[in-house]
Amino acid sequence: MNSPLRFFCSQALPLVLLSVSPALWAQGTKADYERWAGIQELTRNKVYRGQVLPVWNKAGTAFIYRNALHGGKSEWIRVENEKKAPAFDESKFAHAMGKALGAEVDLVKTPIENLNFGEGAELTFRLDGKNWKLADPGAGEYSISAVPAGQERPGPGRGGWYAGTGAQDERRPVTSPDGKLEAIVQDDNVLIREVRSGAKVLASKDGNMGDRYFGQFFWSPDSKHLVALRSTVVPQRKVTFVEAAPRDQLQPKVHSNDYTKPGDPLPIQRPQLFNVAEKRQVPVSDELCPNPYAITRIQWASDSSRFTYIFNQRGHQLLRLISVDASTGASKVLVEETSKTFIHYSAKTWVELLDDQNELVWMSERTGWNHIYLMDSMTGAVKNPITKGDWVVRSVVNLDKKNRTAILSVSGIKPNEDPYFIHYAIVNLDGSGFRLLTEGNGTHRATFNEDHTHFVDVWSRVDSPPVAELRRVSDGKVAMELEKADISDWRKTGIKMLEPFKAKGRDGKTDIYGVICLPSNFNPKKKYPVIEYIYAGPHDNFVPKAFSPLQYYLHAMAELGFILVQIDGMGTDNRGKAFHDVCWQNLGDSGFPDRILWLKEAQKKYPQMDLERVGIFGGSAGGQSSTRALLAYGDFYKVGVSDCGCHDNRMDKIWWNEQWMGWPIGPHYVEQSNVTQAHNLKGKLMLIVGEVDTNVDPASTMQVADALIKADKDFELLVMTSANHGSAESPYGRRRRADFFVRHLHGVEPRR
């Protein structure tokens, strides 16, 4: 457990309880805290047949999955030819495993892990900390043997963004596709040499200590050309902090880590081209990629005639797909995206070249909604939108070049459903034949087989347990029902399902979605303080959509006599560009105008909500927002707890903050800072920070504390020694947060 360092800044006033009604004194009891502390154990293993995570075989003809059963037991199911059967005979398995281990095996106490397909009909798995394989589990006695180290089959994974031969480690040579040549960095330059003889073929001369090659190489398919990234060298900012009470020594430790912040100088990357066959470097102009934030996704055409790359200009308002001719080095823009606000490069940049047809598929929000387009890869002209409408493509799951179809995950496509629900669809690349592959009114998780002919669909809502189905891609129909979750034992715990709720936002027309969490002993005749758990990062949406037996942040705190809520306000993602753009240079907004309206509307349904006693908490970006609530909306939010907050966007990591706040650094960074607004604090605030936070500079929290001291504001500061990011989620941090809300929203001392 992390040791705390607690102190009160300024002269923190003693807690005075005035005119507290008897009803309020009933909160914060030992029984409340027992439910709060025991909720994880109470709900553990109470949902059966609800977690279908299929593992497909290589041929895509069969899959296996594990079912949780009553009494801590489980079963492994194999599905093949649209029929279910046990993956193996458990009694035979336990007997064979006992022989292999030389001891009796209890599959409840020592469960099978990572069951997977091996070679042929064999199964591989992990048990008792070791890897094993089970020969064809057919008739007769089972044969189980250990898997030698290094021969384990890796679990299922996904491919990268682009094809090509590249390497990030400059100490390792990168071999050409024909195996005859290799490229390596030597003395800051590119050296190309023969693999057999080691003879030098070609070397660059323009690299130096301040503008060097870093070993990122991309060979053309015919091995005649090479692209290498060259980059300037700039000073690297380091964040330094002291670990006062390290666990392995008496004296403090000083830590330092590389940490680039908004406004810092960045290395300038440029792709450099080498004609290896002719033993010369081909000049490539950088006029089309001025001031890059990054050069990414370098990819050669299949005929080696050219390569393409994505240029993301610093400030994230200009994005280009650039093509470079392999023989001349001439560059041209194929596709260009511009925005007056931001391009969501970290999640909505996707490209696939279709060389045989001189086409490419490109992702864009140019219409205000995220969609994909079929384009001419020679001219960049749009041939046709593949998808369109007031809904969003969440991802491209599979692009079938042969059959010219795309499988997508999408949201907002069903008008009478929650627009955040994920569905899956298939569409032809000419934009025709669009159809959904999923049906149920909920959010879906699909796991496809290798050739994308079938998939396992698991769907649910926060107020409806999971259903698992095997579905066909060919017609989108259910091939067979797999499982329906059994939550009968979970219901006996008394824990309440989250309740979805929507209300109009600040514009009076846009629906804002959230959830309400009531305590298990909810009394409709009582009034309850309300606590909002907030995370308003623009990179995604965050309100839970799928069923879970426990949403810890919500359910646990509710047991202390609160009504908990979670809301996605404007400025978060996956609702279209206009909704998203609210965050632009405006992270301090955090959707609060929408959140407050939502809460007032929710109170009409639940008059038990006491909106005179509203609290808020969050961590990281949520820590920034929860403090901002008391600085900008202190007449509504009365109590806040902020953990590891990025309170000033100039202090936090560059990729996240410049994407939403822009570049160069302007006065909006200052205005949005919790440091510059600290003098506006109203209500009760607790700041928590990990002493050795490597994600968000802990100085960000300390600078807020400093500003509050200078403004003579009372607050609490909890520094968690030797703790990293998210220290409030330690047992001590959770307890201190709970106590803070009990004291200041219930007005009582916790009686643990």
N, C-alpha and C positions, 0 to 999 in steps of 0.2 A: 504494500500500500504506500502511496506517496505521502511524504510528510508535508504538512502545511506550514506556511508562514502567513499568519493572519495579522493584519493591523487595520485600524480605522484611521482614515485620513481626516484632517481637520479635527474638531472635537465632536466625535460622534455622540449624539444625544442618547441617554438611556431610554429604553423602551418604556413608554407610559401607556397603560391601558385605561381608556376613559370610556365610560358608558357603553361597555360591551354587553350585548344582550345575552341571555342564557343560551339561546340557540347557537350563537357563535362559539360559546365556550365548549360546546360539544365536539368541536373539530380539533384536529391535531392530537388525537388520543393515541394511546398505545395500540389499540386495535386498528386504528387507521394506519399506523406505521407498520404494523405486522402484515397487513394486506399489501401495502406498498413494497415492503421488502421481500414478500413471499410470492409476488405475482408471477415471476418467471418460473418458479418451481411448480406453482399451482397450475399453470397452463402447459407445462412441458409434456410432450408425448400424449396430447389429448385429441389430436386430429389424426384420423386413420385414412389411408388410401388417398391422401390429398397432395402428395408430393411426387408426381410422376416425372422423373428426369430420365428420359430414354437414352440408351447408348446403342447406336445402330452398328451393324456389322459393315465391313468394307463394301460388300456387294449391295447393301441397301435393301436386303430381302428380309431381315429380321432385326429385332431390337430387344433389349432387356431393360427392366427397371425394377426398383425396389418399392415394396409397399410396407408402410408402417402399420402394425397391427396392435390389438389390445395386449396389455401385459408386457410391453416392451419388446414384443416379438416382431419379426419381420418376415417377409417372403420375397423371393426374387421370381419375377415373371418373365417368360420369353414369349414374344409374339412373332409368329411366322405364318405366312399364307392366310393372314387375317384370322388367326386362331390363337387363343391364349392357353398357356400351359406353364406349370412350374419350370423354372430354368434348370433345376436339378432336384434330386431327391435329398431332402435335408438330412434324413437319418443316415443315408449312405455317405453323404458328404461329411457329416460329423465323424463318422467312423473312420473314413479315410484320412481326414485331417488329424484325428487323434493318433493314428499310426505315424503320420508324417512328423508330428510334433513330439510324439512319445508321451502324450498326456491327454486326458479327456478334454474335449472341447465343448463349451457351452456357447451356442451361437447367439444367445441373448446377452450374455455378459461380454462376449468377444465377437462382435458382429463382423460380418464380411464387409469389406470396403472396396471401392473402385472395381467392381465387377465389370469385365470387358471381354470382348472377343479376341481370341488369339489367332493362331494359324489353324485353318480348317475348322473343325468343330470344337476345338478346345476353348476353354474359358480361362481368363487370367483374373487374379484378384489379389487383395492385400488382407492379411489377417495376422494378428499378433505381431504387428510391426514389420512383417516380411512379405515379399512378393512370391506368389505361387501360381501354378497353372493346373487346371483340371482337364484331363484328357476327355475325349468325347463322352459326355455324361449320358450314355445310352444304357442298355441293359447290362446287368452284371455288376461286379465290384468296381468302385471308382478308383482311379489312379491319380494321385496328387503328388506333385514334386515342386521343389523350390525353383524359382527363376534366378539364374546367376545374375549378379550385379551388372548393370549396364545393358541388360537385355529386356528390360521392362518395356512394354508397349506404351507410348505416351497416350494421354487422354485426347479426346477430340479437340481440335482447334480450328482456327479460322485463318485464312490467308491474309497477306498484307494488302496494302492499298494498291501497289503497282507491281508489275513484273519487271525483271531485270536482274543483272548481276551486280551487286554492290557490297560494300563492306564499310563498317564504321571504325574498325580497329586498324589504325595506320601501321601497326607493326606486322600485320599479316598480309601477305600478297594475295591479290585477287586474280584468279586464273581466267583466261579467255574461254569462251564456249568450246573452241576446238581443242583446248587443253595444251596448246603449244606455247602460249605467252602468259606472263603474269605482270601485274602492275603493283608497285609498292611506292611508298613515300621514302625518299632518302634526302636528307639535308634540305627539308622543306619543299622539295620538288618531286615531280613524277618520274619514276624510273620504270621503263618497260623492258623486260628481258626475256630471253628464251628459257623455258622451263628446264629443258635437258642440259643445255650447256652453261646457262647463267650468263650468256653473252648479252651485252647491252644492245637494245634495238633502237631505243629512243629515250631521250630525257628532256624534260622542260628546263628552262633557264630563268623563268620569271618569278619563281618562288623565293621568298626570303623570310626572315624571322617575323616581319611585320605584315606580310601578305603571303600566306603559305598554303600549300595543299595539305589536306587533312586525311587522306586515305579513303575518301568516298568515291568509288570508281563504278562506272557503268559501261560494260562492254556491249558493242553492237552484236547482234546475233551472228553475223558473218565473221566476227573477230578482227575486222579490219579497222574499226574505229573505237575510240575510248573517250568517254566523258569523265572528267574529274572536277570536283568542286574545289575552287580556290577561295580563300576567305581571309579578310584582314583580321588582325589580332588587336583586340581592345582590352583595356584593363577590366578585370572581373571583380565586381563588388563582392565583398564577403561580409556576412553577418556574424558577429562575434558575441558570445554570451558566456556567462560564468555559471557552472554547475556548483552550487555552494556546498552541497552535501552528497557527493558521489557515493555510490554503493560499495565501491571497491577500494576506497582510500580515504584517509582523514582530510587531506588538504583539498581545496577546491580545484576544479578543472576548468580550463578555458577551451571552449569549442568554437570552431569557425567553419562556415560552409559557404560555398558559392551561391549567390542569390542575386539575380538581376531584377532590378526594380524599374517601374515606369520612368521613362525619361533617360535611363542610362544609355550610354553608347552601345551599339550593337555591331558585331562583325558584319561586314558586307560580303555576301556570298555571290560568286559568279560561276556559271558552268564554263569549263574550258574543254575544247575539242582537239583530239589528236587523230590524225590520219596515220595509223600504224603501218599500213601497207606501204605508204609513200614516205614514211619516216619524217613526218613534219607536223608541227602544230598549226591548226587552222584558227585564225582569229575569229572570235565571236563577239559582236558588239553587245554592250550592256545598256544601250540607250533605251531599250524597252522595259528595263527592270531597274529603274532608279530607286535608291533608298529602300532596299528590300528588308522586310521583317524576316522573310525566309524564302528560300528556293527549295521546292519539294517535288516529289513524285516525278523524278526524271525517268523517262521511259522511251525505249527505242521502238521504232516501227519494225514490224516483222521482216521487212525487206531491207533493213539497215539504211534506208535512204535518208532518214532524219530521226531526230529525237525531239521529245516535247518535255516541258516542265511547267510547273505552276509557280508563278511569281505572286507573292503576297506583299503588297507595299505596306510599309510601316504606317500605322494609323488604321489599317484594315478597312479602307474605303475603296480600294482598287485591287482587283484580283484578275490575273491574266493567265490563260493557257498559251504558251509561246512555243512555236515550232522552229527548229533550227535545221537547215539543210546540211547534210553530212559532208557534201563535197565542197561547198563554198563557205559555210558558216553563216550564211544569210539568215536573219531571224525575222519572223513575222508573228503578229498576234492572231491567234485562231479564235479565241473567245475572250471577251472582256466583261467583267462585272464591276459595276460602280454602285456606290450607295452614299447618300448624304449623311447617313448615320454610321452603320457598321455592316460588314459582311461577316456572318457567323462562320468563319473559316474553320474553327476547331471541330464543328459537328456537321456542317452542311456544304462541304467541299467534296465532290465525288466525280471521278471521270473514268471512263473505260473506252479505249480505242478499239474500233472494229476495222482493222487494217484491210481486210479482204474487200470490204465495201467502201473504203475511204469514208468512214463514218466514225462518229464518237457519240457517247452518251454522257450528258453533262447535267449536274444538279444546280439549281438556281432558285432564288427567291424573287426573281425579277418581276413577277406579277403580284408580289405581296404574299404568296403562298409557296411553300417549298415543293418543287416538282422536278421532274427529269425531262430532258429534251434530246431528240435525235438531231444531230448536226452533221454537216459536211465537214469532214476532218481536213480537207484541203483549203476550203474557203472560210470555214467557221459559220456559214449560213445555217439558220435553223431550218431543218427539213420538216419537222413537225414536233409539237409537244407530244410526249408519250403519255403524260398525265396532266390534268388540268382541273380546276375547280377550287372552291373555297374550303379546302382541306389540305392536309400536309402529308408529304412522303416523309416517313421517319427514317427509313434506310432502304438500300437496295440489298435484298437478301441473296439473290442470284440473278445473273445475267446469262441467258442461254443464247450464245451467238449463233449456234446452228439453227435452232428453231425460232430465233429472233423474238424471244419473250423475256420479260423481267418479272421476278417475284419480289414484291415489296412489302414492307410493313408501313401501315398508314394510320392516320388518326383524323378524327373529325368528319368521317365520311358518312356516318349514319346520323341523320338530322335529329332523331329522338333519343340519342344516346349521349352520354358524357363525352365531350370532344377529345378527351385525353385517352380514351380507350384505344388500345392498339389492336388493329385487325391486320390480316394478311390478304394480299390480292395478287392477281397475275394479269399482265397486259402485254399485247403485242407491241413491238417497237415502233410500228406505224401509228400507234395510239388507239387502235381498234381492239375489240374483244376484252375490254376491261371487265373483270368480275372478281368479287370477293371470294376468298377461300375459307373464310371463317364466318360463323353465324351468331353465336350466343351473345346476348346483351351483357357484355363484360369486357375486360381487357384480356388479351390473348398472348400466350407464349408458345411459339411454334418451333419444333425441332425437326428439321428435314433430314431425309436420308441422302446418301451421296449424290444420286442422280435426280433428286428433287421431284420424284414421282409421288411420294407419300410424306406425310408429316404427322407428328403427334402434337395435338393442339390441347393445351391446358388453359382453361379460361375461368375467371371468377370476378367477383366484385368484393368490395370491403364488406358488403352486407349479404353476400351469397358465396357459399363455399365452392372449391374447385371442382370442375368437371374435366375429365381427360378423354379425348377421342382420337382415334386414328382416322385420318382423312386422306382422300385422294386429290392430287393436284389436277388430274385430267378433267374431272367434273365438279370438284369442290365438295363432293358428298362425303358423308360419314361412312367409312369402311367398316368400322366397328366401334362400339363404346368400350372404353377401357376401365375407367373408374369414376365413381362419384364419392367425394369425400364424406366421411362419417364424422360429424362433429357433435354427436350426442353427449359424449363425455365432456367435451369442451363447454357445452351449454350448461352443464351441471355446475360448473365453477361459478356461475353468476356473472362472469365477465360479459360485458355488452359489446355487440358488434358496433363498429364505427357506423355513423349515419351520414350518408352523403347529403350535402345541402348546397343550394346555389342561390345567388341573389345578384341583382344588377350592380354593376360597378359605377365608377365615377361619371361615366358618360350617359348613364341612365338606360343603356340598351344592351351592353355587353354582359353576358352571364359570367359570374365569378364563382368558381367551384371550390368547395372545401369539405371537411368532415367535422362531425361533432362526436365527442367521446364523453359519455356519462359514467359516473362511478357505479360500481356494481350494486351499491346500496342506495341508489338514487331515490330520493323522496320528492315527489312532485309538489309537496306542500312547503318545501324549504327553498331558500335562496342560496345560490352557489356563486362564489367568485369564479371568474373566467380566466383561464390562462391560455395564451396562444403560443404554440411552438412554431417558430418561424425559421425558414430558410428561403431566401428570395434571390438566390443566385440566378443570373440571366441565362446560364448555360443549359437549363433544363426546367422541368416542372417537378414538384416534390410531394404534393398531396398523395397519399397512398391510394391506389386504384384496385389492387388485387387483395384478395382475402389473406389475412395472416392471423394466426391464433393470438398474437400479441404484437401490438405496436407500442413498444416499451415507453417511448417518450410521452405517449398520450395515456395509455391505460394505467401505468404506474402512478403518475401524478394525480389522475382522477380519483384514485383510491384514498387520497388525503383530503377529499371533500371539495374537489374542484370540477368544473366542467372544462374539458380541454378542447381546443379547436386547432385545425391546421388549414391554411388557405393558400391558394395560388393567385396572387394579385397580378395586375398588369405589370409588364416588365420582365416576366418569366417567359419561357420558351414554349413552342409547340402549339401556338394558337394563331399563327400568322404574323407577318412582319409588323403591322401597325400595333398590335398588342405588345409585341416584343420591344419595339422601339421606344417605349416609355422609359426604359432603363437607360437610354443613351445619355451619357454625361449626367446621369441622374440617379446613381445608385442609392443615394440617401432617401429617395422616394420609397423604395422597397414595397410599392403597392399599398401603402398605408391608407390612402383615400378609399381604395376598394375594400380593404380589410375592415375598416371601421363601419362602412355601410353594410357590409356582409354581416358583421356581428349585430348591428342594430336590427337587421331583418331577421336574423336567427333568434333574437330575443322575442320576436312576435310569436314564433312557434314554441319557444321554451322561455316563458316568462320567469322561470326559475333562475335564468342568467342574471346576475347582478352586475350590470355594466358600470356601476360606481366602483367596483373592485375588479379591475382587469390587470392581469399580469402578462408578461411575455418573456420568453427565453429562447436562446439559440446559440449556436457555436460557429466559429469561422465567419463566413459571410453572414450567417445568422446572428453571430455575436455583434457584428457591425450594425445589423438592423435592429436588434433588441435594444441596444443602447440608443440608437437614433430615435426609437419610439418615445423614449423619455425626454429626449432633447427637443424634438419637433412636435410631438403629439402628447405631451405630458399631461394635458387636461383629460385625456382619455385613458392612456396607459399609466398605471400608478406604481407598478413594481416591475423591475426588470433584472434578469440575470444573464450576463453576457460572458461566454467562454471563448477564449482564444480569438477574439474579434480582429478582423482586418479593418480597423477603425479609421484608417486614413489610406486612401487608395494610392498614395505616393509611397507608402511603406511596404506594400504587399508585392507579390510576384508579378512580373511584367506581363506574361501571356494573358492572364485573366483580367487584369485591370485595364491595360491599354485596349483590349478588345471592346470593352463596354464604355470606358471613359475617354478613349481616343488618345491621339498624339498629335502635336506636342502637348506637354503639360500646360494646362491653362488655369484660369481662376476658378473654373468649376471644380477642379480637384480640391482647392482650398475650401470652397463653400460646402462641399459634400463631406468634409472631414468631421468626424466626431470630436477631434481635438479643438478645432476652431469654433465648434458649436457647444463645447462643454459648459459654458457659462449659462446655457439655457436649461440646464437640468432641473426637472421637477420629479418628485416622487422618490422612491427608494431604489437604488441601483447597487448591484453587486457585480464586480468584475472578477473573473477568474482567468488565470493564465498559467500555462506550463513554462517552467523556467528555461527549458531547453527545447522550445518549439522550433522545429526545422521547417514547418510548412508556412506559418505566418510569423513574421518577426515579432518576438515577444515585446520588443520596444514599442510596438504599436499600442498595446494595452497600457504600458507604463507612461506613454506620452499623454493618453487620455487622463490617467490618474494625476499626472503633473498639472494638466490644465484644470482639472477639478479642484485640486488643492489651491491653485492660484485664484480660482473663482470662489474660494471659501465654501465649497459644496460638500455636504456630507455624503459619504458612500462607503462601501466595503470593498476591500481588495484582498483576494485570496491568491497567493502565489504558491503553486504546487511545485515543490522542489523535485528535481530530476525527472520532471514530467514533460512529455512531448505534446503534440497537438491533440486537442480533445480531452484535456485533463479533467474536465468537469464530469466525464463519464466514468471516472474511477469511483469506487464505492464511497470514498470520502467526499469527492466532489458532488456526487448525486445527493448524498445526505445533506450536505451544506446547502445545496440549491433548494431541496425540499423544505428544510427548516426556514430558509429565508422567505419563501412564499407563505408558509404557515404563519410565521410571525406577522408579516406585513399585509396579508390579505385576509386571514382569519382573525388576526389581532390577538393571538394566544402564543404562549410558549409551548414548543413541542413537548409532548409527554411520552417519550419513547420508553 
